[in-house]
Amino acid sequence: MQTNLHMSVLVHEQAKKYGDREMLIYQDFGGKEWKSLSWNQVSQTVKQVSNALLNLGVKVQENIGVFSNNSVQYIECDFGAWGIRAVTIPFYATSSEQQIQFMVNDAKIRYLFVGEQDQYDKARRIFSLCPTMERIIVFDSSVHISSHDPNAVYFSDFLKLGENLPRQTEVEKLQQEANDDDIANILYTSGTTGDSKGVILTHGQFHAAMVANDKCVPVNENDRIMNFLPYTHIFERGWAILCLYAGARMIVNTHPQEVQQSMRDTHPTCMSAVPRFWEKVYMGVMDKIEHSSAVQRKLFMHAYNVGRRHNIEYLSKGKKPPMALHFEYEMLNRTVFSLVRKELGLENAHFFPTAGAAVSPHVEEFVHSIGINMIVGYGLTESPWTVGSVGIPIEGIDIKISEEGEILLKGPTITIGYHNREDLTKQAFTEDGYFRTGDAGYLKDGELFLTERIKDLFKTSNGKYIAPQMIESKLLVDKYIDQIAVIADERKFVSALIIPVYSLLEEYAREHNIPFENREQLCADPAIIQMMKERIDTLQQQLAHYEQVKRFTLLPHHLSEGRTH
């Protein structure tokens, strides 16, 4: 892997190596057909983007906004901007108008690239409230641009500004001047506790991350990578760039809600994800098993127990499984588990980095037991693992735990601070230069274990500290639970608000002759509540008595906004 390449030239240098080899696999906005682009094709478009941006007058280290779902154009925009030493600022595709307005004004953005109709409409509505904004550039050619909007153009028309590469000599000069101190991205936090904070990420930080991860993450040019999480998510962004350094094919999934069908269509070997994705996979598989014949259920549970012993009790601990166990596992892996993986589109599963929150040990054990190598990381790590840990720190990262239990980090991949917020930057670091992560955790035998976000810890009226995410992750593996919010702060006991999977709850009610006319009646029925209580009690047996959910309410409607951590 050529990790010494600066991101301003990464695509072009890889194109010299791979040429017409497939680079990106994608669907057009709104399309169903899977298409592909070669390294040469993407390199050419990236050069056009760089030239077009220069023709618009974009300066070195100027901020450019990207407000879109994942797309080919998104990737071309990022690398085209880096090619002239500009900074890209990715916005979540679901951001509100208020959030967009704040970020555009905070970063003094002149050019905002948008994806589909929803993003264009929001950008148009806040245009007059953003003094620096000059132009909206629309990726999706099916978007209806208002006839009263002289400030918007389609991406295809924008590219014409770079046709025949009129400024290529200047582009190449800027690439020669590019350095590790250049800012690559400013990533704004969600802003759920106030205004968003712009986290500054330099090319040097990305370079350090690529070098460190290259030594422990086995992605290679033969892998097919599914991009599932938004590129705004630093985990997905770093992972995608690492995969491009490796020369892997990337499958661009534009709409996250369609990811499972996309997996079956394109057969990825690797994909980064968050724990909730694997929780849904677990629930889906277990639901199918539950509706299978008694013989099939017995066969699967036997196979699962063999897989658990082989992969969890032996391999995860760095021990060699007994020969008889290994042979039995190999046989079941080729038969039972291969069918499960095929149903998921993961016939050629390589490995699957997962981060963003603590993973339920129940789910982690299940995924590994059926032969899917899910790497749980705080960042990307690979090593013999302990269920519940996020692995051994990558090279160059210094970790220590504060007296309050907070994870503190120092190293070349850590942000240098927040855009326009010296006060917050100062608060974010200890006096000896460690970054305060806000995460609670501990180190054991060189491995890092996450426990909770410190600010999310609840203290009951009895003085006991409760970690809601940990409790929620245990209960979310139940097939009847779609979402859950634990409530315990300053209360005598733990309670929960639960949004059930209504279709399954209705099916259960019909099978058990429980009458209901609407969801309100269904969620309030004593028989339904008793069934849910029994399932919850089973899942929380290992929790301390004061951590267990004592009361819960089934909500008949989805919440308009969920809690984010």
SEDOLO-264490 format. One line per field, with one value per residue (C-alpha): x, y, z. Coordinates in Angstrom, 1 decimal, always signed. Layout:
<pts>
east	c(X;...)
north	c(Y;...)
up	c(Z;...)
</pts>
This chain:
<pts>
east	c(+0.0;+1.4;+0.7;+3.2;+1.0;-0.5;-4.3;-4.1;-2.6;-3.8;-6.4;-4.1;-1.1;-3.3;-4.7;-1.2;-0.9;-4.4;-5.5;-8.8;-9.3;-12.7;-12.5;-16.1;-19.3;-22.4;-26.0;-27.2;-29.4;-32.7;-31.4;-31.4;-28.7;-25.2;-22.6;-18.8;-16.0;-12.3;-9.4;-8.6;-12.2;-12.4;-8.9;-10.0;-13.1;-11.2;-8.8;-11.8;-13.2;-9.8;-9.7;-13.3;-12.8;-9.8;-11.9;-14.5;-11.7;-11.3;-8.2;-5.7;-7.3;-10.7;-13.7;-16.1;-19.3;-20.7;-24.3;-25.2;-25.6;-22.7;-22.2;-19.5;-19.7;-19.0;-15.7;-14.8;-15.5;-13.4;-10.3;-10.8;-10.8;-7.7;-6.0;-5.9;-5.3;-8.9;-10.8;-14.0;-16.6;-19.1;-22.6;-24.9;-27.5;-30.2;-29.0;-31.6;-31.7;-30.7;-27.6;-26.7;-27.0;-24.8;-22.0;-22.0;-21.7;-19.2;-16.9;-17.6;-18.5;-18.9;-19.6;-22.0;-22.3;-25.7;-27.0;-30.7;-33.9;-34.2;-30.7;-31.1;-34.4;-32.8;-29.8;-32.0;-34.1;-31.1;-29.1;-30.2;-29.3;-25.7;-23.7;-20.7;-22.7;-22.3;-23.4;-25.2;-23.9;-26.3;-25.1;-28.4;-29.4;-33.1;-33.3;-35.7;-33.8;-36.2;-36.6;-36.2;-32.8;-29.9;-27.3;-27.7;-26.1;-25.9;-22.6;-22.4;-22.4;-19.9;-17.6;-17.6;-15.6;-12.8;-13.2;-9.8;-8.1;-7.3;-5.6;-3.8;-0.4;-1.5;-3.2;+0.0;+2.0;-0.4;-0.1;+3.6;+3.2;+0.6;+1.9;+0.8;-0.1;-2.8;-6.3;-8.2;-11.6;-13.6;-16.1;-18.9;-20.3;-24.1;-24.7;-27.3;-26.0;-25.6;-24.0;-22.0;-18.2;-15.9;-13.3;-10.1;-8.5;-5.2;-3.6;-0.9;-3.5;-4.9;-1.4;-0.5;-3.8;-3.1;+0.4;-0.7;-3.7;-1.8;+0.2;-2.8;-5.8;-5.7;-7.7;-6.1;-6.7;-8.8;-11.4;-14.8;-15.7;-19.3;-19.6;-22.6;-22.1;-22.1;-18.8;-19.5;-18.8;-15.1;-15.0;-16.4;-14.3;-11.0;-12.0;-12.9;-9.6;-7.6;-9.4;-8.5;-4.8;-5.1;-6.5;-9.7;-13.0;-15.5;-19.2;-20.9;-24.3;-26.2;-29.2;-28.4;-32.0;-31.3;-27.9;-29.0;-30.3;-27.2;-25.1;-27.0;-26.6;-22.9;-21.3;-18.9;-16.0;-15.7;-17.9;-17.6;-20.7;-22.1;-23.4;-27.0;-26.5;-25.2;-28.0;-30.5;-28.6;-28.7;-32.5;-33.2;-31.3;-32.8;-36.3;-35.8;-34.5;-37.5;-39.9;-38.0;-38.9;-37.8;-35.2;-33.7;-33.7;-31.9;-29.3;-28.6;-28.3;-25.9;-23.9;-24.0;-22.6;-19.8;-19.0;-19.0;-16.6;-14.3;-14.2;-14.8;-13.5;-10.4;-9.5;-10.4;-8.1;-5.2;-5.6;-5.7;-9.0;-8.9;-8.7;-12.2;-13.8;-12.0;-13.1;-16.7;-16.6;-15.2;-18.0;-20.7;-19.1;-19.3;-22.9;-25.0;-23.0;-22.3;-26.0;-26.6;-23.8;-25.1;-28.5;-26.7;-24.7;-21.5;-20.3;-16.8;-16.7;-13.2;-13.6;-16.0;-14.7;-17.4;-17.4;-19.4;-20.8;-20.4;-21.4;-23.6;-21.5;-24.5;-24.4;-20.6;-20.5;-23.2;-21.5;-18.1;-19.7;-21.3;-17.9;-18.0;-14.9;-16.3;-13.5;-14.8;-12.7;-12.1;-10.6;-9.5;-7.6;-7.0;-5.6;-6.8;-9.8;-11.8;-15.5;-16.4;-13.1;-12.2;-8.8;-5.2;-4.3;-2.9;+0.8;+1.5;-1.5;-0.8;-3.8;-4.3;-7.3;-8.1;-9.0;-12.6;-12.3;-12.2;-10.2;-7.5;-5.6;-2.4;-0.9;-0.4;-4.0;-5.7;-7.4;-5.5;-8.7;-12.0;-12.5;-13.0;-13.3;-10.1;-12.1;-13.4;-10.0;-8.4;-11.1;-10.7;-7.1;-5.5;-2.5;-0.1;-1.7;-4.1;-7.4;-10.4;-12.6;-15.6;-15.7;-15.4;-13.3;-10.5;-7.3;-6.8;-3.9;-3.2;-6.8;-9.2;-12.7;-15.4;-18.1;-20.1;-20.1;-19.2;-21.9;-24.5;-24.0;-27.2;-27.1;-30.2;-31.7;-30.0;-26.6;-25.9;-24.4;-26.2;-24.8;-27.8;-26.1;-24.9;-28.4;-29.9;-27.4;-28.4;-32.1;-31.9;-31.0;-34.7;-36.5;-39.6;-37.6;-36.8;-35.7;-35.2;-34.4;-33.4;-34.4;-32.8;-31.4;-32.4;-35.0;-35.4;-35.2;-34.4;-37.3;-37.4;-39.4;-39.6;-40.6;-41.5;-41.3;-45.0;-45.4;-43.9;-46.0;-49.2;-48.2;-47.7;-51.1;-52.9;-51.2;-52.2;-55.7;-55.1;-57.6;-56.6;-58.1;-55.1;-51.4;-52.4;-54.6;-51.9;-49.1;-51.3;-52.5;-51.5;-50.7;-48.4;-46.7;-46.2;-44.6;-42.2;-41.4;-40.4;-38.2;-36.5;-36.0;-34.2;-31.9;-30.9;-30.2;-26.5;-27.1;-26.8;-30.1;-30.0;-29.2;-32.2;-35.2;-38.1;-40.8;-41.2;-43.8;-44.4;-44.9;-47.6;-45.7;-42.2;-40.5;-39.9;-36.3;-34.3;-31.7;-28.2;-25.1)
north	c(+0.0;+3.4;+5.2;+8.0;+9.5;+12.9;+12.8;+15.7;+13.2;+9.8;+9.1;+10.1;+8.1;+5.1;+5.5;+5.2;+1.9;+0.5;+2.2;+0.9;-1.4;-1.0;+1.6;+2.6;+0.5;+2.7;+3.4;+6.7;+8.8;+7.1;+4.3;+0.5;-0.6;-1.0;+0.7;+1.1;+3.6;+2.9;+4.6;+6.4;+7.7;+8.9;+10.5;+12.4;+13.8;+14.7;+16.7;+18.5;+19.3;+20.8;+22.9;+24.0;+25.1;+27.2;+28.8;+29.7;+31.4;+29.0;+29.8;+27.7;+26.4;+27.9;+26.0;+24.2;+22.5;+19.1;+18.4;+15.0;+11.3;+9.2;+9.3;+9.1;+12.9;+13.3;+11.4;+13.3;+16.6;+15.7;+14.7;+17.5;+20.1;+18.5;+18.7;+22.5;+22.5;+23.5;+22.2;+20.2;+20.4;+17.5;+18.0;+15.1;+14.7;+14.9;+18.2;+20.8;+24.2;+25.8;+23.5;+24.2;+27.9;+27.9;+25.8;+27.8;+31.0;+29.7;+28.4;+31.3;+28.9;+30.3;+27.1;+24.4;+21.0;+19.3;+15.9;+15.4;+17.5;+17.7;+19.0;+21.5;+22.8;+23.4;+25.1;+27.4;+28.4;+29.5;+31.0;+34.6;+34.1;+33.3;+36.4;+34.4;+31.9;+32.4;+29.2;+25.8;+23.0;+20.0;+16.4;+14.8;+15.8;+14.9;+17.7;+20.4;+23.7;+26.6;+28.9;+31.8;+30.5;+32.0;+30.7;+27.0;+24.8;+21.1;+19.3;+18.3;+22.0;+22.8;+20.2;+22.0;+24.8;+22.3;+20.7;+20.2;+21.0;+24.6;+25.2;+21.9;+23.4;+25.5;+22.4;+20.4;+23.3;+23.4;+19.7;+20.0;+22.6;+20.6;+19.5;+17.7;+20.9;+21.7;+21.3;+18.5;+18.6;+20.4;+18.0;+19.6;+17.7;+17.2;+20.2;+18.4;+20.3;+23.7;+25.1;+22.6;+22.5;+22.2;+19.6;+20.4;+17.5;+18.0;+15.9;+15.0;+13.4;+11.3;+10.3;+9.2;+7.2;+5.5;+4.5;+3.1;+1.3;-0.2;-2.2;-3.8;-3.7;-6.3;-4.6;-5.2;-4.5;-7.7;-6.5;-5.1;-2.4;-1.4;+2.3;+2.2;+4.9;+8.5;+10.1;+12.8;+10.1;+10.2;+6.4;+5.9;+8.7;+7.3;+3.8;+4.7;+6.6;+3.7;+1.4;+3.7;+3.6;-0.2;-0.1;-1.9;-1.6;+0.6;+0.1;+3.4;+2.9;+6.1;+5.2;+3.6;+2.1;-0.1;-1.4;-5.0;-5.3;-3.6;-6.2;-9.0;-7.3;-6.5;-9.1;-6.9;-8.5;-5.7;-2.9;-0.6;-0.3;+0.7;-1.8;-1.2;-2.6;-5.9;-5.9;-5.8;-8.6;-10.7;-10.1;-10.9;-14.2;-15.3;-14.4;-16.7;-19.5;-19.0;-19.5;-22.6;-26.2;-27.9;-29.9;-26.7;-24.9;-27.7;-27.9;-24.2;-24.0;-26.9;-25.2;-21.9;-23.6;-25.2;-21.9;-20.2;-22.7;-22.6;-18.9;-17.3;-19.8;-20.7;-18.4;-15.1;-16.0;-16.9;-20.6;-23.5;-25.4;-29.2;-31.0;-32.6;-29.3;-27.7;-30.3;-30.1;-26.3;-26.4;-28.8;-26.6;-23.5;-24.8;-25.8;-24.0;-20.8;-20.3;-20.3;-17.6;-15.5;-16.0;-14.7;-11.5;-11.2;-11.9;-15.1;-13.9;-12.1;-10.9;-8.5;-5.9;-3.0;-1.7;+1.4;+4.3;+2.7;-0.3;-3.6;-6.0;-9.0;-11.2;-9.8;-9.8;-13.5;-14.3;-12.5;-14.2;-17.6;-17.7;-16.9;-13.1;-11.4;-8.2;-6.0;-3.8;-0.7;+2.6;+3.5;+0.5;-2.3;-6.0;-8.5;-11.4;-9.9;-10.2;-9.9;-6.4;-4.8;-2.4;-3.9;-2.8;+0.8;+1.5;+2.5;+6.1;+6.5;+7.1;+6.3;+6.9;+6.8;+9.8;+9.5;+10.0;+7.1;+9.2;+7.9;+10.5;+10.3;+11.8;+11.2;+12.4;+11.4;+13.6;+16.8;+20.1;+21.7;+23.4;+25.9;+29.4;+28.1;+28.6;+28.4;+24.9;+23.8;+24.7;+22.9;+19.8;+19.1;+18.4;+20.5;+17.9;+17.8;+14.8;+15.0;+14.5;+12.0;+12.2;+8.4;+6.3;+3.1;+1.1;-0.7;-4.4;-6.5;-3.9;-3.8;-0.9;-1.4;+1.3;+1.6;+4.8;+8.4;+10.2;+12.9;+10.2;+8.5;+8.7;+8.9;+7.5;+9.0;+6.1;+7.3;+4.5;+5.3;+3.9;+3.5;+3.8;+2.8;-0.4;-1.3;-0.3;-2.3;-5.5;-5.0;-3.9;-7.4;-8.4;-8.7;-6.9;-3.8;-1.2;+1.7;+2.2;+5.1;+4.3;+6.8;+6.8;+10.2;+11.2;+8.4;+5.5;+2.8;+2.4;+2.9;+2.8;+4.1;+1.4;+1.7;-1.8;-3.4;-2.9;-5.5;-8.2;-7.2;-7.2;-10.7;-11.9;-10.5;-12.2;-15.6;-15.4;-14.1;-10.8;-8.3;-4.8;-2.0;+0.3;+0.6;+2.4;-0.6;-3.0;-1.3;-1.0;-4.7;-6.5;-9.7;-7.8;-6.0;-9.3;-10.9;-8.0;-8.0;-11.7;-11.1;-8.0;-9.9;-12.7;-10.3;-8.3;-11.2;-10.3;-6.7;-5.6;-5.3;-1.5;-1.5;-3.5;-1.9;-2.2;-0.4;+0.4;+2.0;+0.7;+3.8;+3.5;+6.0;+6.7;+9.7;+12.7;+13.0;+10.2;+10.8;+10.9;+10.1)
up	c(+0.0;-1.0;+2.2;+1.4;-1.3;-0.4;-0.8;-3.4;-5.9;-4.5;-7.2;-10.1;-8.8;-8.3;-11.8;-13.2;-11.4;-12.0;-15.2;-16.6;-13.6;-11.9;-9.1;-8.2;-8.4;-8.1;-9.0;-10.4;-8.1;-8.2;-10.4;-9.9;-12.3;-10.9;-13.0;-12.7;-13.3;-13.7;-12.0;-15.2;-15.6;-12.0;-12.2;-15.3;-13.6;-10.5;-12.7;-14.2;-10.7;-9.8;-12.9;-12.6;-9.0;-10.0;-12.8;-10.1;-8.2;-5.3;-3.3;-1.3;+1.9;+1.0;+2.5;+0.2;+1.5;+0.5;+1.5;+0.1;+0.6;-0.5;-4.3;-7.0;-7.4;-3.6;-4.0;-7.1;-5.3;-2.3;-4.3;-6.8;-4.0;-2.3;-5.7;-5.4;-1.6;-0.8;+2.3;+2.1;+4.8;+4.6;+6.0;+7.0;+4.3;+6.9;+8.4;+9.1;+7.5;+10.8;+11.0;+7.3;+7.8;+10.9;+9.2;+5.9;+7.9;+10.4;+7.6;+5.2;+2.4;-1.1;-3.0;-1.7;-3.5;-2.8;-3.7;-4.2;-4.2;-0.4;+0.0;-2.8;-1.4;+2.0;+0.5;-1.6;+1.4;+3.5;+0.6;+1.3;+5.0;+4.1;+3.0;+1.6;-0.5;-4.2;-5.9;-5.3;-7.4;-7.7;-8.2;-9.1;-12.7;-11.9;-9.3;-10.2;-10.0;-9.5;-12.6;-10.1;-8.9;-10.9;-8.3;-8.9;-11.6;-12.2;-11.5;-15.2;-16.2;-13.4;-14.9;-18.3;-16.6;-16.3;-19.8;-21.5;-18.2;-18.9;-15.5;-15.2;-15.0;-11.9;-10.5;-10.6;-9.1;-6.2;-5.7;-5.5;-2.8;-0.8;+2.6;+5.8;+7.6;+5.0;+6.4;+4.5;+6.3;+8.9;+10.3;+12.3;+15.3;+15.4;+17.6;+19.8;+22.9;+21.3;+18.1;+16.0;+16.5;+13.5;+14.1;+12.1;+10.3;+8.5;+5.7;+8.2;+10.5;+7.6;+6.6;+10.1;+10.3;+6.9;+7.9;+11.3;+10.0;+7.0;+9.6;+11.2;+8.8;+6.1;+3.4;-0.1;-3.8;-4.2;-1.7;-2.6;-0.1;+0.6;+1.6;+4.0;+6.6;+5.3;+4.2;+6.8;+9.5;+10.2;+10.6;+7.1;+5.6;+7.0;+6.1;+2.5;+2.0;+3.5;+1.0;-1.9;-0.8;-0.9;-4.5;-3.4;-5.4;-3.7;-3.9;-3.3;-1.5;-1.8;+0.3;+3.7;+4.0;+0.9;+2.1;+2.7;-0.9;-2.1;-0.3;-2.0;-5.4;-5.2;-2.7;-0.8;+1.1;+3.6;+5.0;+7.9;+10.0;+13.4;+16.0;+15.2;+11.7;+13.2;+15.7;+12.9;+11.1;+14.2;+14.7;+11.1;+11.2;+14.5;+13.3;+10.3;+12.5;+14.9;+11.9;+10.7;+11.3;+14.6;+12.8;+11.1;+14.4;+16.2;+13.4;+13.4;+17.2;+17.2;+14.4;+16.4;+19.5;+17.5;+15.9;+19.2;+20.8;+17.7;+17.1;+20.5;+23.1;+21.0;+18.1;+19.8;+22.7;+20.3;+21.0;+18.5;+18.4;+19.0;+15.7;+16.0;+16.8;+13.8;+11.4;+12.6;+12.3;+8.8;+7.7;+9.3;+7.9;+4.3;+4.8;+7.4;+7.9;+4.2;+3.5;+6.2;+4.7;+1.2;+2.3;+3.5;+0.3;+2.2;+0.5;+0.3;+3.7;+4.6;+7.6;+8.9;+11.0;+13.4;+15.7;+16.9;+20.1;+22.4;+20.7;+22.6;+23.5;+22.5;+19.0;+18.7;+19.7;+17.2;+14.2;+14.9;+15.5;+12.0;+10.5;+9.9;+11.1;+12.7;+14.1;+16.9;+17.0;+18.6;+15.2;+13.2;+14.9;+14.3;+16.7;+18.8;+20.6;+23.7;+23.4;+24.5;+23.8;+21.0;+20.5;+20.9;+20.2;+16.8;+16.5;+17.5;+19.8;+23.5;+25.7;+29.4;+31.7;+33.9;+37.6;+36.5;+34.1;+30.9;+27.9;+27.0;+23.7;+22.3;+18.9;+15.3;+14.2;+16.9;+15.8;+16.4;+17.6;+16.6;+13.8;+15.2;+18.8;+20.7;+24.0;+23.1;+21.8;+25.2;+27.1;+24.9;+26.0;+29.3;+30.4;+29.3;+25.8;+25.9;+24.1;+26.3;+24.4;+26.7;+26.6;+29.8;+29.6;+30.9;+29.7;+30.4;+29.1;+26.5;+25.2;+25.4;+26.7;+26.2;+28.9;+28.2;+27.2;+30.5;+30.0;+29.4;+32.8;+34.9;+38.7;+40.4;+43.5;+45.4;+44.3;+41.8;+38.4;+35.4;+31.9;+29.6;+26.3;+27.8;+29.0;+25.6;+23.6;+25.6;+25.0;+21.4;+20.3;+20.9;+17.7;+19.0;+20.0;+17.3;+19.5;+23.3;+25.6;+29.1;+31.8;+35.3;+36.2;+39.7;+39.8;+42.2;+39.5;+35.8;+33.3;+29.6;+26.6;+23.9;+20.3;+19.3;+15.8;+15.2;+12.4;+14.6;+17.6;+15.5;+14.2;+17.8;+18.8;+16.0;+16.6;+20.3;+19.7;+21.4;+20.0;+19.1;+16.9;+16.8;+18.0;+21.2;+22.2;+21.1;+23.1;+26.3;+26.3;+29.5;+27.7;+25.3;+28.2;+30.1;+27.0;+26.6;+30.3;+30.2;+27.2;+28.8;+32.1;+30.2;+28.4;+31.5;+33.8;+33.9;+34.9;+38.5;+40.2;+40.2;+36.5;+35.4;+33.8;+36.3;+34.3;+30.6;+28.3;+24.8;+22.5;+19.8;+17.5;+16.5;+18.1;+15.8;+17.1;+18.8;+21.4;+19.9;+21.9)
</pts>
